Amino acid sequence: MDDLAGFLRTRRSRVDPASVGIPTDSRRRVAGLRREEVAHLSGVSVDYYVRLEQGRATQPSDQVLDALSRVLGLDETERGHLDRLARQPRRRAKAPGERIRPELLRVLDLVADAPALIMNHRLDALAGNRLAGLLFGRPMPGLNIARHIFLEEAERGLYAEWDTCTLDVVGHLRLAAGTYPEDPRLASLIGELAMGSERFRRLWARADVRARTHGRKAYRHPLVGLLELHQENFALPDVAGTELLVLSAAPGTPAEDGLRLLASLPSDGDDPDPAPRTAIQEPVDAD
């Protein structure tokens, strides 16, 4: 799904030669740096760097990866991604299971004034509270954020900043592909998105990675209007790749009023004597 060679090629293509002291003229036809320029600036041989891009050099040292990161201008997230790609042949992370502990479901129910959901590395919503179901217009589990954004045209209007959301989703999936390269369900999802969305194909080809732990999220709900919320991601330590997401509104803002109005709406799951709610229970892969 992802490889070191492709990542290195896309990163060097975005580096301005002038920024690293290489003069350019109108005859230059290469976007970014040439392979021999990356090698020279990183202090490695051209042959070794070519073998890296061709997947024929394994286990590069931390010093080499640090030098490449400096020359290519990688940020902290990209540097970590580079390390995972470089180490793939010997260290393959197994896709985590998706069983949600009952105690976590109780935590979701305790978050009464904000949409909250538990999401895995594929952006599947494994469980969510009532407000999350009202925000996204469907019960959880059953929602995949990537499909919702890229493939469900009728739902696109929910995301007030759709272009930014698509960048976040593709960047997240790129990180997941580097961490879990042998996850067949992730590979299937990426293939489905590539087949169904031209924008996804263009963004995926850029090989950008993004790690989003908090930030602004804006939704345009069909019944309550614009909701400008703040998202916090809390990693769950006992389930790798799985996070608790909480979307809160600042006190005294229109978004707080909007969430209060949203909470007053009926949902499909409302019942005067509801049965206990359960999360998705996926079979755990055998070792």
BELRA-V151447 format. One record per residue. SS is DSSP state (helix for helix, strand for strand, loop for the rest). PHI is phi in whole degrees, -180 to 180 (NA if undefined). PSI is psi in degrees with one decimal (* if undefined). Layout:
ss=SS phi=PHI psi=PSI
ss=SS phi=PHI psi=PSI
This chain:
ss=loop phi=NA psi=-32.3
ss=loop phi=-146 psi=151.9
ss=loop phi=-150 psi=157.8
ss=helix phi=-63 psi=-42.7
ss=helix phi=-59 psi=-47.9
ss=helix phi=-64 psi=-38.0
ss=helix phi=-66 psi=-45.0
ss=helix phi=-61 psi=-41.9
ss=helix phi=-63 psi=-44.4
ss=helix phi=-69 psi=-34.7
ss=helix phi=-70 psi=-41.6
ss=helix phi=-72 psi=-24.3
ss=helix phi=-71 psi=-17.8
ss=loop phi=-98 psi=-4.5
ss=loop phi=-83 psi=126.8
ss=loop phi=-74 psi=117.8
ss=helix phi=-54 psi=-36.9
ss=helix phi=-62 psi=-28.2
ss=helix phi=-71 psi=-17.9
ss=helix phi=-115 psi=19.0
ss=loop phi=83 psi=19.7
ss=loop phi=-102 psi=116.9
ss=loop phi=-69 psi=147.0
ss=loop phi=-128 psi=159.2
ss=loop phi=-144 psi=-177.7
ss=loop phi=-68 psi=-15.7
ss=loop phi=-83 psi=-11.8
ss=loop phi=-72 psi=124.9
ss=loop phi=-111 psi=-0.7
ss=loop phi=-95 psi=131.2
ss=loop phi=-79 psi=121.5
ss=loop phi=82 psi=-145.1
ss=loop phi=-96 psi=148.9
ss=loop phi=-79 psi=161.5
ss=helix phi=-62 psi=-40.6
ss=helix phi=-67 psi=-28.3
ss=helix phi=-71 psi=-41.7
ss=helix phi=-61 psi=-43.3
ss=helix phi=-61 psi=-47.3
ss=helix phi=-62 psi=-46.3
ss=helix phi=-69 psi=-26.2
ss=helix phi=-90 psi=-10.7
ss=loop phi=79 psi=25.4
ss=loop phi=-119 psi=163.8
ss=loop phi=-72 psi=153.0
ss=helix phi=-61 psi=-41.6
ss=helix phi=-60 psi=-42.9
ss=helix phi=-65 psi=-43.2
ss=helix phi=-65 psi=-40.1
ss=helix phi=-60 psi=-41.2
ss=helix phi=-66 psi=-33.1
ss=helix phi=-62 psi=-47.1
ss=helix phi=-69 psi=-22.0
ss=loop phi=-96 psi=2.0
ss=loop phi=74 psi=17.6
ss=loop phi=-100 psi=-6.6
ss=loop phi=-111 psi=125.0
ss=loop phi=-112 psi=155.4
ss=loop phi=53 psi=55.5
ss=loop phi=-62 psi=148.1
ss=loop phi=-71 psi=163.1
ss=helix phi=-61 psi=-34.2
ss=helix phi=-64 psi=-41.5
ss=helix phi=-65 psi=-44.6
ss=helix phi=-65 psi=-38.7
ss=helix phi=-63 psi=-42.0
ss=helix phi=-65 psi=-43.6
ss=helix phi=-63 psi=-40.7
ss=helix phi=-61 psi=-40.6
ss=helix phi=-65 psi=-47.7
ss=helix phi=-66 psi=-39.7
ss=helix phi=-85 psi=-3.4
ss=loop phi=67 psi=39.2
ss=loop phi=-76 psi=141.6
ss=loop phi=-86 psi=-178.5
ss=helix phi=-61 psi=-41.0
ss=helix phi=-65 psi=-44.2
ss=helix phi=-67 psi=-36.0
ss=helix phi=-64 psi=-42.4
ss=helix phi=-64 psi=-39.1
ss=helix phi=-64 psi=-42.7
ss=helix phi=-59 psi=-42.5
ss=helix phi=-63 psi=-43.9
ss=helix phi=-63 psi=-42.4
ss=helix phi=-64 psi=-39.6
ss=helix phi=-69 psi=-26.9
ss=helix phi=-96 psi=-1.2
ss=loop phi=-53 psi=-43.5
ss=loop phi=-55 psi=-30.6
ss=loop phi=-108 psi=-18.1
ss=loop phi=-131 psi=97.2
ss=loop phi=-106 psi=119.3
ss=loop phi=-80 psi=132.5
ss=loop phi=-80 psi=138.5
ss=loop phi=-61 psi=130.6
ss=loop phi=-72 psi=158.5
ss=loop phi=-73 psi=175.4
ss=loop phi=-130 psi=21.9
ss=loop phi=-76 psi=129.9
ss=loop phi=-103 psi=124.8
ss=loop phi=-64 psi=142.0
ss=helix phi=-55 psi=-32.3
ss=helix phi=-63 psi=-34.8
ss=helix phi=-69 psi=-35.3
ss=helix phi=-63 psi=-36.6
ss=helix phi=-66 psi=-36.5
ss=helix phi=-62 psi=-42.6
ss=helix phi=-57 psi=-44.2
ss=helix phi=-68 psi=-24.9
ss=helix phi=-73 psi=-21.7
ss=loop phi=-84 psi=90.1
ss=loop phi=-92 psi=-23.8
ss=loop phi=-107 psi=9.6
ss=loop phi=-148 psi=143.9
ss=strand phi=-62 psi=134.7
ss=strand phi=-142 psi=138.3
ss=strand phi=-149 psi=158.2
ss=strand phi=-107 psi=127.2
ss=strand phi=-130 psi=142.9
ss=loop phi=-98 psi=-174.0
ss=loop phi=-68 psi=-19.5
ss=loop phi=-88 psi=0.9
ss=loop phi=69 psi=28.3
ss=strand phi=-82 psi=132.2
ss=strand phi=-81 psi=111.9
ss=strand phi=-84 psi=-26.0
ss=strand phi=-165 psi=157.0
ss=strand phi=-158 psi=157.7
ss=loop phi=-84 psi=179.5
ss=helix phi=-62 psi=-41.1
ss=helix phi=-65 psi=-33.1
ss=helix phi=-65 psi=-42.2
ss=helix phi=-63 psi=-38.1
ss=helix phi=-70 psi=-36.8
ss=helix phi=-65 psi=-47.7
ss=helix phi=-89 psi=-5.8
ss=loop phi=74 psi=25.8
ss=loop phi=-161 psi=155.2
ss=loop phi=-72 psi=158.1
ss=loop phi=-124 psi=139.8
ss=loop phi=-73 psi=174.4
ss=loop phi=127 psi=-13.7
ss=loop phi=-99 psi=132.0
ss=strand phi=-118 psi=119.8
ss=helix phi=-61 psi=-38.3
ss=helix phi=-64 psi=-46.9
ss=helix phi=-62 psi=-42.1
ss=helix phi=-59 psi=-40.2
ss=helix phi=-80 psi=-43.8
ss=helix phi=-92 psi=-32.4
ss=loop phi=-110 psi=-20.0
ss=loop phi=-101 psi=88.7
ss=helix phi=-56 psi=-36.6
ss=helix phi=-66 psi=-21.1
ss=helix phi=-94 psi=-7.1
ss=helix phi=-58 psi=-34.8
ss=helix phi=-65 psi=-15.6
ss=helix phi=-64 psi=-31.1
ss=strand phi=-93 psi=104.6
ss=loop phi=-65 psi=-24.4
ss=loop phi=-122 psi=64.8
ss=helix phi=-60 psi=-43.3
ss=helix phi=-59 psi=-45.0
ss=helix phi=-65 psi=-39.1
ss=helix phi=-62 psi=-39.2
ss=helix phi=-65 psi=-38.0
ss=helix phi=-63 psi=-43.5
ss=helix phi=-63 psi=-43.3
ss=helix phi=-65 psi=-48.3
ss=helix phi=-65 psi=-41.1
ss=helix phi=-62 psi=-38.5
ss=helix phi=-66 psi=-46.2
ss=helix phi=-66 psi=-32.5
ss=helix phi=-62 psi=-43.4
ss=helix phi=-63 psi=-43.1
ss=helix phi=-63 psi=-39.4
ss=helix phi=-65 psi=-34.6
ss=helix phi=-73 psi=-29.7
ss=helix phi=-84 psi=-37.7
ss=loop phi=-124 psi=67.7
ss=loop phi=-68 psi=-14.7
ss=loop phi=-110 psi=22.9
ss=loop phi=-87 psi=106.3
ss=helix phi=-66 psi=-31.0
ss=helix phi=-71 psi=-34.2
ss=helix phi=-68 psi=-43.2
ss=helix phi=-60 psi=-40.1
ss=helix phi=-65 psi=-41.7
ss=helix phi=-62 psi=-45.7
ss=helix phi=-62 psi=-41.5
ss=helix phi=-63 psi=-40.3
ss=helix phi=-63 psi=-43.7
ss=helix phi=-66 psi=-39.6
ss=helix phi=-66 psi=-36.8
ss=helix phi=-70 psi=-32.8
ss=helix phi=-99 psi=-10.7
ss=loop phi=-139 psi=118.4
ss=helix phi=-67 psi=-36.7
ss=helix phi=-65 psi=-40.7
ss=helix phi=-60 psi=-43.0
ss=helix phi=-61 psi=-41.9
ss=helix phi=-66 psi=-43.2
ss=helix phi=-70 psi=-38.7
ss=helix phi=-62 psi=-38.0
ss=helix phi=-64 psi=-22.0
ss=helix phi=-75 psi=-19.0
ss=loop phi=61 psi=27.9
ss=loop phi=-75 psi=146.3
ss=loop phi=-122 psi=145.0
ss=loop phi=-140 psi=137.5
ss=loop phi=-117 psi=113.5
ss=loop phi=-110 psi=115.4
ss=loop phi=-107 psi=-18.4
ss=strand phi=-168 psi=162.0
ss=strand phi=153 psi=177.2
ss=strand phi=-77 psi=138.4
ss=strand phi=-134 psi=127.0
ss=strand phi=-117 psi=130.6
ss=strand phi=-124 psi=147.0
ss=strand phi=-115 psi=89.1
ss=strand phi=-76 psi=137.6
ss=loop phi=-65 psi=-20.7
ss=loop phi=-107 psi=-29.0
ss=loop phi=-117 psi=-2.5
ss=strand phi=86 psi=-156.1
ss=strand phi=-72 psi=131.2
ss=strand phi=-123 psi=107.8
ss=strand phi=-96 psi=105.0
ss=strand phi=-116 psi=167.8
ss=strand phi=-116 psi=127.0
ss=strand phi=-101 psi=131.8
ss=strand phi=-119 psi=132.0
ss=strand phi=-107 psi=126.3
ss=strand phi=-116 psi=113.3
ss=strand phi=-67 psi=136.6
ss=loop phi=-93 psi=115.3
ss=loop phi=-66 psi=-24.4
ss=loop phi=-96 psi=-2.0
ss=loop phi=-134 psi=99.3
ss=loop phi=-58 psi=138.4
ss=loop phi=79 psi=1.8
ss=loop phi=-110 psi=139.5
ss=strand phi=-133 psi=151.9
ss=strand phi=-96 psi=122.8
ss=strand phi=-109 psi=130.2
ss=strand phi=-125 psi=128.8
ss=strand phi=-111 psi=103.6
ss=strand phi=-110 psi=159.9
ss=loop phi=-112 psi=141.2
ss=loop phi=-67 psi=142.1
ss=loop phi=-59 psi=141.1
ss=loop phi=75 psi=12.1
ss=loop phi=-102 psi=161.4
ss=helix phi=-58 psi=-30.4
ss=helix phi=-65 psi=-36.6
ss=helix phi=-63 psi=-43.1
ss=helix phi=-63 psi=-38.0
ss=helix phi=-65 psi=-40.6
ss=helix phi=-67 psi=-35.8
ss=helix phi=-65 psi=-41.0
ss=helix phi=-66 psi=-41.3
ss=helix phi=-60 psi=-41.6
ss=helix phi=-65 psi=-24.7
ss=helix phi=-80 psi=-11.9
ss=loop phi=-78 psi=148.6
ss=loop phi=-74 psi=151.0
ss=loop phi=-123 psi=162.5
ss=loop phi=-59 psi=-29.4
ss=loop phi=-86 psi=-2.3
ss=loop phi=-64 psi=135.2
ss=loop phi=-154 psi=135.3
ss=loop phi=-63 psi=-22.4
ss=loop phi=-140 psi=69.0
ss=loop phi=-69 psi=148.9
ss=loop phi=-77 psi=158.4
ss=loop phi=-58 psi=137.3
ss=loop phi=-85 psi=141.3
ss=loop phi=-124 psi=157.3
ss=loop phi=-93 psi=172.9
ss=loop phi=-61 psi=138.1
ss=loop phi=-121 psi=88.9
ss=loop phi=-84 psi=142.5
ss=loop phi=-63 psi=138.5
ss=loop phi=-83 psi=130.6
ss=loop phi=-61 psi=141.1
ss=loop phi=-74 psi=147.1
ss=loop phi=-66 psi=*
